[in-house]
């Protein structure tokens, strides 16, 4: 391909550009829904396949581990072979493997299918964002398109409980995987007709060693984050050591390459690096909030999964709305200022949770989620746009892969860090009735869901006492995690003014 991809993108008519975006939203929405819907299928999967505790953990964890490890290599691969081609390969593979996963007959088959889904999912995500970068060369249109993309991402996270609840209420556990097939058909058809091909005109040769090094950087690091509270300390340290050594070797190799797989010099660009950090912290805040509020609504407020998802809908709507509004605001006030305001909104949301204290009612939590959604809508749209705008169009795949990796790490950190702190505080403050056996006490002390499971087997005052103590212990943990998330959001806001804003003047 000899022509410049940005020149090629400008020949697309306006209706075709937006039709192409509509097609690209399907895989984004699917993967976002897939990140949250599986948790609702775990009881049914456990009943049907009888996995061991270790197998169940791998069913949940293998997908994000593989996905995070392959995002950068797949983004670079798309720059070379064509982003649309990689997207269609990924969509075909994801749909086929999802159908296989839906009919798995044992836990090992499902683990293997989830690993393959991680491989094909890694093909989908960088390709969608990098294609937006080339389809929309105009900065204003691109920000609007990324706002829609980001809204689909955050919207899918909240739709997951609703979709999961509806499917599992009427169908078997495999339906949460089978839904990928009809969702990806529009992409397979529309992608060929509406989405133009684009690639790096001077991609250089494929470097297998660089691919191995980046995988051994991201995958062990992600594993260490996800398991630092449960795995032996020497395993965590070993994973971190492998990640650090591989990462250093990867950077050194890229600096010596004439056409590196990933131009690490991009990180010298303060706007690029700062936007990535804002992106990571924004996702960290969103996922951490969803983690605890989904449990509070279902296990403390007593709502069903569908009802809990519906209660969270206003926050979702505001996320999408302010993602779009941010485009206009950025033209008038500047992207850094709007991102900083969005981060302050995130801090205010968590402060509202702290002000509410223990026993927070569902209405106040939804107000906090609405404020959070407002802030996330602004920060995610503009930070993703800034990440892509800071690099040449020919490197859009690699840049979008880095942005996606920041998203995945933020998502993992949100659950692993805030979730672990929350569970630790919960376990330390839970008071269990003296009538519980040792096994019952251990189960109740692990999670809020475990306490409710034990309470269901008890009767009378002991059950009520356990549920009340569990709710108080859980909400106390929420206070601590909320203070951490609020502080990080404020730190990120300062980062915007100290690092990003001076870099783009």
N, C-alpha and C positions, 0 to 999 in steps of 0.2 A: 504494500500500500504506500504510494508515494505522496498522495495529497495530505495536507494537514487536516487533522480530524475536526478542529474547530471551524475551518472553512467549510468542510462538508456539512457540519451541523446546521450552518446558517441557511442552507437551501431548503430545509424542511419548512413547510407552511406552519402557521400558528395552530390550526386545528390538529395537524398531525403531531406536533410536539406535545400537545396536551393529551391527545389520544394515546400516544406512546407512554406518557406518564401514567395514565390510568392502567395500562397493561402492566407497568413495572410495580404498581402498588400491590398486586396480588401476592407475589412471593414475600414482600416485606410484611404484609399483614399475616400471612400464613406462619412465617417463622416466629413472629412476635407472639401470636396466639399459641403456637406450639411450645414456647418457653414456659407458659403458665398453665396450660390445659392439662399437662400430664399429671401434675400433682393431684388433680381431682380424680384421676383414673387409678391411682395407686391402690386404694382398697380393692377395687374390682380386679386389677391385675394380680394382686396378692391372692385373692380368692381363687382365681382361675388357673394361675400358673404355679402357685406355691413356691415362690423364689425364697432362697435363703436371705438373711439380712444383708450379706455382702452382695449378692446378686441384685437385690433391690436397689442398693446404693449405686451400682454400676448402671442399672437401667436408667436411673435419673441423671447420673453425672457424666456418662461416657459421651453424650451428645455435645454438651458445651465444651468439654475438654478437647475433643477432636476439632470442633468448630473453631475454637480460639487458636489452636495450633496451626491451622491451615489457612486462616484468613489472608495473611500477608502473602504466602506463596501463591494462593489462588488469584489474588488481586494482580500480582505480577504476571502470572500465567495468562490472565485475561488481556493484559496489555500486549502480550505477544501473539496469541492465537486469535484474538478478537473477543471483545466483551460480550457481544450478543451471542456469539457461538458458545462461549463458556456458560452464559446464563441459560441457554436452551438445553445444553448438556446437563447442567445442574438441575433444571426443572424436570427433565425427563427422568433422571435418576432418582430424584427426591420422590416423585410421584410413584414410580415403580417400587422403590424400597418401602415407602409408606404402606402400599398395598400388601407387601410381604409381611411387614411388621404387624399389621392388623390381624393376620391369621397365624401368628406365631403360636407354636404348641408347647414351648417350654421357655424358661427364663433365658437360657443361653442364646437361643435364636433371637430373642428380643434385644438382648445386649448387642449382638452382632448387627442387627438391623439399625439400632440407634447409632452405632459407630458409623455405619455407611451413610446414615442421614446427616451426620456431622460433616462428612466429606462433601456430599452434594450441597448441603446448606452453605458451606464455605464458598462454593462456586456462585451461589445466588446473591449473597449480600453485597460484596464489593462490586459486583457487576452492575447492580441496580443503581448504586450511588454514582459510580463512575460514568455510566451512560447518561444520567441526569446532567452531569458536568459537561458532557459533549453535546447533548441534545439542546441544552439551554445556554448558549454562549452569552446572552444578555444577563447582566448581573441581577437586575430586578426580577426578571422571570425566573432565574435560577433560584433565588432566595424563596420565591413563592413555591416553586416545585419542591425544594427541600423541605419547606414547611409542611407541605402535603405528605411527603415521605416520612418526616419525623412524626407527624400526627398519626399516620398508619402504624408506626412502630409502637408509640406509647398507647395508642388506642387498642392495638392487639393485645397488649399486656393486661388491660382491664377486661377486654372481651373474652379472654381465655376462660375465666370462671363462668361466664354466662353460657358460652358455647359448650364448655365441658359439662356444666350442669344439665343443659338441654339434651345433649347427646346421651349422657350416662343415665338420664331419667327414662329414655325410651329405647336405647340400644345397648349392645355389649361394649366392653372396654375398647375393642379394636376400632370402634367408630371414630375415636379421637385421632387415630392415624389415617383412617380411610378418607377423612375430610380433605386431605391434601390433594387427592386426585381431581375432584371438580374445581378446587381453587386454583390449580395450576394449568388446567386446560385453556383458560383465556390467555394465559401467558404464552403457551406453546403455539396457539393459533395467531394471536395478535402480535407476538414477538416477531414472527416471520414477515408479517405484512407491514407493521407500523414502526418497529424499532430499527434504526439504521445500525450497521456494523461500524465499529470503531476500534482502533488499536494504536499502539505506539509505532510511529513510522520507522523508528530506529531502536528496536528493542534489545539488540545484543543477543548473545547466546544464552541458552539456559545453563545455569550453574547448579548442578545437583548438590554440591557441598553446601552452598548457601541455603538451599531449601532445607537440608537436614539440620543445619545449625539454627535456623529460625524456628523450626518445629521444636527442637530440643531447648529452645529458649522459652517459647510461649507455653508449650504443653506442661512441662514440669512446674513452671511458675503458677499457672492456673490451678494445677492439681494441689500445690502447696496451699494456695489460698482457700480452696474448697474444703480441704481436709485438715487444716492446722489444728482444729479443736478435737479431732478424733484419732488421727493417725499418730503413731509413735514419733517422738521428737526427732530421732535420727533419720526417719524417713523424710520428714519435712525438711530438715537441714540438707539432706542429700539431694532432694528435689530442687531446693533453692540454689545449691552449689552447682548442679548441672545447668540450671537456667542461667546463672551468672557467667559461668565459664563459656557456655555456648554463645551467650549474648555478646560477650567481649570479642570472641573469635569471629562472630558474624559481622560486627561493626568493623573490625580490622580488615576483614576480607572485602567488605563493600568499599572501603576507602581505597583499596588497591585496584578495584575493578574499573576498567574504562567505561563500561555500561553496567553498573551494579543492578542487582535485582531490586534493591531498595536504596534509594539515595539518602543515606543517613545524614547527609549535610542539610537536608530539609529541616532537621531539628534545630539548626542554628537560627532559623527564622522564628523570631519570638512570637509572631502572630500565629504561626502554624502550631508551635509547641503549646502556647498558652491556650489556644482554642481546643486542643486535644484534652488538656487538663480540665477545662471548663466542661467539656463534653462528658468526661469520665465522672466528675463530681456530680453533675446534674443527674446522670443515670443512677449513680450510687444513691442519691437522695430519693429518687423516684422508686427504685426497686426496694430499698429498705423500708420505705413507707408502706408500699403495697404488701410487703412480707408481714408486717405486724397488723396492719389494719384489716387484712383479709381474715386473719385469725380472730381478731377482736369482734368483728361483725358476726362471724359464724359461731364462735365458741363462747363468747361472752354476751353479745347482744342477741344471740339465738336465731340469726337469719340463715336461710338456706343459701347454697352457693349462688343460685340464680338471683335471689334477693340481694345478696351482698354485692354482686356485680352491678345490679341496677342502681343500688345506692351510690356506687362509685362513678356512675355515668356522668353526673354533672362535672366532676373533675376532669373526666376524659374529654368532654365537650369543650371545656375551657382550655385544655391543652391544645386541642386542634385549632380553636378559634384564635388564641393568642400566638400560636405558631404562625398563622397567616397575618395577624395584625402586626406582628413584629417586623414584617417586611416593610410596611409603610413607615413604621416608627423608626426603623433603622435609617431610612433615607433622610428623615428630618433631624434626628438626634444622634445618629451614628451607632453602628453595631456594638462597639464596646460599652457605651452607656446603657443600651437596652439589655445587653447580657448581664451587666452588673445589677440592674434593677430586677431582672429575673432571678438572679441568685439571692438577692435580698428577700424577694417574695418566698423563695424556698426556705430561707432561714426563719421568716415570720411564721410560715406554716408549722414548722417544728416547734417554734416558740409557743404557738397556740396549744399544741399538744401538751407542752410542759405546764402551761398556765392552767389547763384543765385538770391536771393532776390525776391521781388514781381514780378509777371509776368513771373515766371519760365516757360521755354519752355519744351515741352514734351520730347524732346531728352535728355536734361540735367537731367530731372527727371528719365528717364530710365537708364542713366549712374549711377545715385545715387542708383537706385534700384538694378542694377547689382552689385555694390560694397556691398550693404547691403546683397544681396543674397549670395555673396561669404563669408561674415562674418558669417551669420546665418547658412550656411551649415556646417561650421567648429564647431561652438559653440554647436549647437543642437545635432549633432551626438556624440560628445565627452562628453557633460554634461549628456546626457541620459545614455551612456555607463558607466560613472563613478558612476552614481546613482545606477545602478544595480550591478556593480562589487563590490561596497562597502558593500553589504549585503550578507548573506548566500543564496544559491540557493533556499532553502526551503521557504524563505521569499520573493521570486521574485514577487509574486502577490501583496503583500502589498507595496513593494518598487516601483513597476511600477505604482501602483495606486497613490502613493504620487507624482511621477513624472508627471503623467497625470493631477493630481490636480494642480500642479504648472503650467502646460501648460494652463489649463483652466483659472486659476486666472490671468495668464499673458495675455491671450487673452482678458478676460473681462476688465482688467485694461487698456490694450492698447486702447480699444475703449472708455471705460468710462472716464478715466483720460485725455488722450490726446484729445479724441473727445470732451469732455466737455469744456476743455480749449480752443480748437480751435473754438467751437461754441460760447463761451462767447466773445472771442476777435472779432470774426466775427460780432456778434450782436452789440457790442459797437462801431465798426468802420464803420458800414454800413450807408451810406447816402441815404435816400429814397427821391424820388421826392415828392414835396408838393401836387401833384395831387392825391396821393394814399389815399384810405380810411383807417380808423384805422385797419380794419380787414386785408386789403392788406399789410399794413405796418408791422403788427405783423407777418403775414405769411412769408413775405420776410426776416424779421429779425431773424427768427428761424433757418433756414438752407439755404445753397446755393441752394439746390433744390427748396426750397420755393420761393426764389427770381426769379428763372427761371420760376416757375409756374405763378407767378404774372406778370412777364414781358411778358409772352405769351398772356396775356389778355389785355396788353396795346398796344400802337402804337407809332410810331415815336420816337422822341428824349427821351421821358420818359423811354421807354423800354430799349433803348441803354444805357442811363445813369444808370439805375438800374443794368443792367448786368455788366457794367464796375466797378461800385462801389462794387458790390458783389464779383467780382473776386479779386479786390484789398484787400477787407476786409478779404476774405478767405485766400489769400496768406500771409497776415500779421499774421494771426493766425497760419499758418503753420510754420512761422519763430520761433515763441515762442515755439511751441510744439517740433520742431526739436531741439532746444537748450536743452530742457529738456531730450529728448531721447538720445542725444549725451552725455550729462553729466552722465546719468545713465549708459550708456555703458562703459564709462571710469571708473566710480566707480566700476563696475563689474570687469573690467580688473585688477584694483588694488586689489580687493577682491581675485582674482585668485592667485596673487603672495603673498598676506599676509596670506591667510587662506588655500587655497587648496593645493598649491605647497608644503608648509612645511609639510602638513598632509600625503602626499603620498611618501615622501622621505624615 
